[in-house]
Amino acid sequence: MPSRRNTLIRTVTAFTGDIALGLSMASACTWIIQSAALGLFMSFMLWLLVVILSLALSQYLIHPATQLLLSDHKLDEGIDVALGMVAVLANLTNKARQGLWFTLQQSAGSFGFGRSSA
């Protein structure tokens, strides 16, 4: 199961990196076209160049970095740490809820709401 989970995490991370790279390259290309007032043919050539550059950067930069930074060992340790933090936060939440309930009961008793007036 961890292998499938780690593969899914790496796939989503690489896909997100590809989208971010593509959007940044498209933004840079649009800026160059507008600021340089390029003609139609030169704009088309720039878009082709940017698409090829985006694919190359994705293949040779984003995907290897994802594999390097998100190895199985690192993902397993990170998920274990996150689950440990969730357990600690759940424990703190339970203690805070119990303390709040105790405080509310005491304050309700001090105002006479918790006693019967028979």
C-alpha positions as CSV (number, residue, x, y, z in Angstrom):
1,M,0.0,0.0,0.0
2,P,2.7,2.6,0.8
3,S,4.2,2.1,-2.7
4,R,0.9,3.0,-4.4
5,R,0.4,5.9,-2.0
6,N,3.9,7.2,-2.7
7,T,3.5,6.8,-6.5
8,L,0.3,8.8,-6.3
9,I,2.0,11.6,-4.2
10,R,4.9,11.8,-6.7
11,T,2.5,11.8,-9.7
12,V,0.4,14.6,-8.3
13,T,3.5,16.6,-7.3
14,A,5.1,16.2,-10.8
15,F,1.8,17.1,-12.5
16,T,1.5,20.3,-10.3
17,G,5.1,21.2,-11.1
18,D,4.5,20.7,-14.8
19,I,1.4,23.0,-14.7
20,A,3.3,25.6,-12.7
21,L,6.2,25.5,-15.2
22,G,3.9,25.7,-18.1
23,L,2.0,28.7,-16.7
24,S,5.2,30.6,-15.8
25,M,6.6,30.0,-19.3
26,A,3.4,31.1,-21.0
27,S,3.4,34.2,-18.8
28,A,7.0,35.0,-19.8
29,C,6.2,34.4,-23.5
30,T,3.2,36.7,-23.4
31,W,5.2,39.4,-21.7
32,I,8.0,39.1,-24.3
33,I,5.5,39.3,-27.2
34,Q,3.8,42.3,-25.7
35,S,6.9,44.2,-24.7
36,A,8.8,43.5,-27.9
37,A,5.8,44.0,-30.2
38,L,6.6,40.9,-32.1
39,G,4.8,40.1,-35.4
40,L,2.6,37.2,-36.0
41,F,5.3,34.9,-37.4
42,M,7.8,35.7,-34.6
43,S,5.1,35.2,-32.0
44,F,4.3,31.8,-33.4
45,M,8.0,30.9,-33.4
46,L,8.4,32.1,-29.8
47,W,5.4,30.0,-28.7
48,L,6.9,26.9,-30.4
49,L,10.2,27.5,-28.7
50,V,8.6,28.0,-25.3
51,V,6.6,24.8,-25.7
52,I,9.7,22.8,-26.5
53,L,11.6,24.5,-23.6
54,S,8.7,23.7,-21.2
55,L,8.7,20.0,-22.2
56,A,12.5,19.8,-21.9
57,L,12.5,21.5,-18.4
58,S,9.7,19.2,-17.3
59,Q,11.5,16.1,-18.5
60,Y,15.0,17.0,-17.3
61,L,14.3,19.2,-14.2
62,I,10.9,18.7,-12.7
63,H,10.6,14.9,-12.9
64,P,14.1,14.1,-11.6
65,A,13.8,16.6,-8.8
66,T,10.5,15.0,-7.8
67,Q,12.0,11.6,-7.8
68,L,15.0,12.8,-5.8
69,L,13.1,14.9,-3.2
70,L,10.2,12.5,-2.8
71,S,11.9,9.1,-2.4
72,D,10.0,6.2,-0.7
73,H,12.0,6.6,2.5
74,K,11.4,10.3,2.8
75,L,7.7,10.1,2.0
76,D,7.2,7.3,4.6
77,E,9.0,9.3,7.3
78,G,7.1,12.5,6.4
79,I,3.8,10.7,6.6
80,D,4.7,9.1,9.9
81,V,5.6,12.5,11.3
82,A,2.3,13.9,10.1
83,L,0.3,11.1,11.7
84,G,2.2,11.6,14.9
85,M,1.3,15.3,14.8
86,V,-2.3,14.5,14.2
87,A,-2.3,12.2,17.3
88,V,-0.8,15.0,19.4
89,L,-3.3,17.6,18.1
90,A,-6.2,15.2,18.8
91,N,-4.9,14.7,22.3
92,L,-4.6,18.4,22.9
93,T,-8.0,19.0,21.5
94,N,-9.6,16.4,23.8
95,K,-7.8,18.0,26.8
96,A,-8.9,21.5,25.8
97,R,-12.5,20.4,25.3
98,Q,-12.6,18.6,28.7
99,G,-11.0,21.7,30.4
100,L,-13.5,24.0,28.7
101,W,-16.4,21.8,29.7
102,F,-15.2,21.7,33.3
103,T,-14.8,25.5,33.3
104,L,-18.3,26.0,31.9
105,Q,-19.8,23.7,34.5
106,Q,-18.0,25.6,37.3
107,S,-19.1,29.0,36.0
108,A,-22.7,27.8,35.5
109,G,-22.7,26.5,39.1
110,S,-21.4,29.8,40.4
111,F,-24.3,31.7,38.7
112,G,-26.9,29.3,40.2
113,F,-27.7,27.5,36.9
114,G,-26.4,24.1,37.9
115,R,-28.3,23.8,41.2
116,S,-31.9,22.9,41.7
117,S,-34.0,25.5,43.7
118,A,-36.5,23.3,45.4
